Amino acid sequence: MRHMPQSARPTEVFEWDSGRQRRVLDELAAEEPLEIRVNGEPISVTMRTPGDDFELAAGFLITEGVITQREQIARIAFALGPDGEPSGNLVDVTLATGEQLDQHRLDRHFVASSSCGICGKASIDRVRARNIERPSDCFAVDPDMLIGLPDALRSNQRIFGRTGGLHAAALFDQDGVLVAIREDIGRHNAVDKVIGHAVLACGLPLSERILMVSGRGGFEIVQKALVAGVPIVASVSAPSSLAVQLARDYGLTLVGFLRGVRFIIYAGESRLIRCAPQ
């Protein structure tokens, strides 16, 4: 491979500080296209931060319903570019023997998901059509533990610390111990990366994990969590109305505005052991 894309790139900038100007070296979060192929056929192009690309591809295929389990993947590798050399921006997923890609269903799915005009009912009906199961009701946590997750997330954002320009998604266990963290310029990609890591390492469901995200808890993030079997999703910002509706419909615990010693529970409060009103 002639060129492996980097997750951060140096650049020279002018810094203005209290009237003083100087030229300094800064680092930027990289953004490059990744083409995901299945059995050699292109199915999606996403703008992402290079790194953990095999996990991104696996997570994307799982959370978008292209495949349903780790065993369907036989191999993931960088594909050949126009020059005949492996390209760091092309990933090909080879399905296991006997597994077939339903290209017609895939085309319909991505035409729909690429549109901003889909109504809430259509979006949730599409989730229901995939027969996604409700997350486990046997998983519960102490609310006080959640308070420490944002600091744990932030302190482990390696590339964000250098660039200040990336989202993060992390998996924590019942005691708030960090299990895995991934970063990306796109918050959906960060979620796909961390779920893809779990898929390739141990499989699904993630019935004893908390998903923490650095941005808002949108519909797509809740949907991806449900596919992975995650029972609790927490974010430092607000969820969307459609995310709350989806979480309530499927019994997922959705926490927002997790900052300092305060947070808001939008759905699934029964998994927080001491959350009864005082």
Secondary structure as UniProt FT lines:
FT   STRAND          8..17
FT   TURN            18..19
FT   STRAND          20..29
FT   STRAND          32..38
FT   TURN            39..40
FT   STRAND          41..48
FT   HELIX           53..63
FT   TURN            64..65
FT   HELIX           70..72
FT   STRAND          73..80
FT   TURN            82..83
FT   STRAND          86..95
FT   TURN            97..98
FT   HELIX           103..113
FT   TURN            116..117
FT   HELIX           120..129
FT   TURN            130..131
FT   HELIX           143..146
FT   TURN            147..148
FT   HELIX           149..155
FT   HELIX           158..163
FT   STRAND          167..172
FT   TURN            174..175
FT   STRAND          178..184
FT   HELIX           187..201
FT   TURN            207..208
FT   STRAND          210..213
FT   HELIX           219..228
FT   STRAND          232..235
FT   HELIX           241..250
FT   STRAND          253..259
FT   TURN            260..261
FT   STRAND          262..267
FT   HELIX           269..271
FT   TURN            273..274
//
